[in-house]
């Protein structure tokens, strides 16, 4: 898919423009069901591609990053599964599900009333949040290729357990989430990898967090 094809160019740009040289490895979601397959990495980027071959693998990737303090970026489907993991493992909402993957009650991730596939949209950012600091602005216009988001019925539950919803569209719907106490945990419903001009500040911030983590703990990964 288009987002995946952009990743090598983004890595090249990081190397050439920011002098951030990262080795990237593709870990299929079925392999990611084993936390040991991920724990050695300096950062985890859960890229778009849902429905993933293994929902549990995607959930495990998020859990590993969250609990081990590994810098995490989740975009589009990565955002959705970050919310699933948090709802199940932190909020105690064990039956939380993704409507794209299974039918029935407890849909935390539901189909958007208006699909964002191929769209651009404005996002208002919470002052002082990580996303606002990274972008250096209170409002941004971003690209999407997404048809699912967090059900408004569960926003308060997630927020009550520490998830900060730091970006909303003009209708108030959630577009960005982060964990303030984590070294770097950011999830965006928009896709910064589709940014047309150089490296998106979100990806640059993630890469810098990975580099900082690697330098601080050289023997831990």
N, C-alpha and C positions, 0 to 999 in steps of 0.2 A: 504494500500500500504506500501511498505518497509520503506519509509521515516517516515510515521506515527508510525509504529511499533518501530522505533528507539527512538522516543521522550521520552518514560518513562525511558529507559536506560540512555539517556543523562541527564535527570533530576537527576537520582540517582547518576551518576558520578559527576555532579556539586556539589551535596550535600556532597559526600564522599571525593572528591579530592580537591574541591575549597572552601568548607564550604559555598556554596551559596545555600540556601534553598528557593526554589520558589514553590508556589502553582500554578499549571497549570489547566486551564479550557478550554475545547473544546467548541467553539462557532460556530455552523453551519452557513454557509454564508447566508441562508435565515434569520436567527435571527440577523445577523450583519447589516442588512439594517437599523436598528434603532441605531443611534449613541450612544444613552444612554446605549445600551447593552455593549458598549466597553469602554466608557469614564472612568469607575472606575478602569480599569486595569493599572498596572504599566508598562506593555509592551505588544506589539502586534507582534506576529510572524505569518505571512501569509505563511503557509506551502504549499508544492506542492499538487496537486490534481485537476488541471484544466482538462476539463472544470468544473468549480465550479457549484454547484446547483444554485447559484445566483451570476451572475457577479456583480450586483449592490451591493450585500453584501460585496464582496471582495473589490470593489472600495471604499465603505464606510469605511471599516476597514483601508485602506491606508489613506484616507482623514482625518479620526479621529486622527490617529497617527501623521500625518504631521502637521495638524493645531493646535493640542493640545500639541505638544511637547512631545508626548509619545514615548519612545524608540520603534523603528520598525525594524524588520528583515523580508525581503521577499526573499524566496528561490524558484527557478525554476518558477512555476506559480505565486508565490508571487512577484517575480521580474517583470514578464510580466504585472501584474495588477498594480503594483506600477508605471510603466511607463505610463499605460493607464490613471490612475488618474491624474498624473502630466500633461500629455498632455491636458486632458480635462479641468482640474480646474485651472491650472497655465498658460499654454501656449495658452489657448483659442481655442484649437483644439477639438471642441465639438464632431465632427464626428469620432474621433479616435476610432478604433475598433480592436478587436482581431480576426484574420482570423479563429481561431479554433471555434469561436462562431457565426460569421456572415459573409456573403459574401458581396461583393461590394467594392466600392472605400473607401479609407481612412484607409487601413490596417496599423496600427502602429506596431502591432505584427504579424509577418509573419512566415511562415514555413521556417526553416533553410535549406540552400542549401544542407547541409550534417547533418543528424540527429545526435544528441549527446546522444541518448538513450543508456545507458549502456556503455558509453565511459569515458575515462579520457583524460584530455588535459591540456597543459601548459597555464598559464595566466601571463602576464606581468603587474605589478602593478605600478601605478603612485607614484613617490616619494613624501612623505609627506602626502599622502592620509590616510584616516582612515583605509582602508583595508591593506595598506602597513604597517602601524603602528601595527595593530593587529597581522599580520603574521610575522612581523620582517624580511621581505625578499622582494626583488624586483621581484621575480618570484616563482610561485608555480604550482603544478600539482594537479588538482581537479577532482572530480567525477561528472558525469552528468546523468540525465535521462530525457532529454528534447529535444523537436523537434521544438520549436518556440523561436524567439528572436526579438529584435527591428529591424525594417526596417532601413537600412542605410540612407534612404531618409529623415528620421526625426531626426536623431542624432543631427544635428546642431540646430534645433528648440528647442529641450529639453535642450541642453547645453546653449543656449542663455538665457534661463530663470532660470538657476542656477543649473541644474542637472550636477554633475561631474561624468563623465565616467572614472572610476579609475582602471579598469582592462580590458585588451584586449588579445585575443589569438594572435598567431604568424602571423595571416593574418590581424590583426587589427580589428577584429569583437569584439563588446562589450560583456563583460562577467560580469562586476560589475558596479554598479552605487551607488552614495551616495549624500546626501545633507549636505555640509560642515557646514552650519549654524544651523542645527538641532542638538539637544542633542545626538541623535543616530538614523540615518536613513540610512540603508544599504540594498541593494538589490543585490543578486547574482544569476546569471543564473545557476551556479553550486549548488550542494546540500551538504553543510557542514554537514548535519545530516547523510550522508553516510560515513563520515570519519571513518576509521577502528580502529584508535588508540586513545582511550579516547575522550575528548571533543574538537571539532575543535575550534581554536582560535576565529573564527567569532562568534560562539555560546557563547563561554565564555565571549567575549566582550559585546555581547548583554545582557547576564545575569548580568554582572557587572553594565551595564548601568541601567537596571531595578532596581537593588538593590540600586544604588546611587539615582535614582529618588524617590524611596520609602522612603529612609532615609531623603532626602532633603525636601519632602513634605508629611509627614506621614498622614496628615488629608485630602489630596486632592484626594485620590483614595479609 
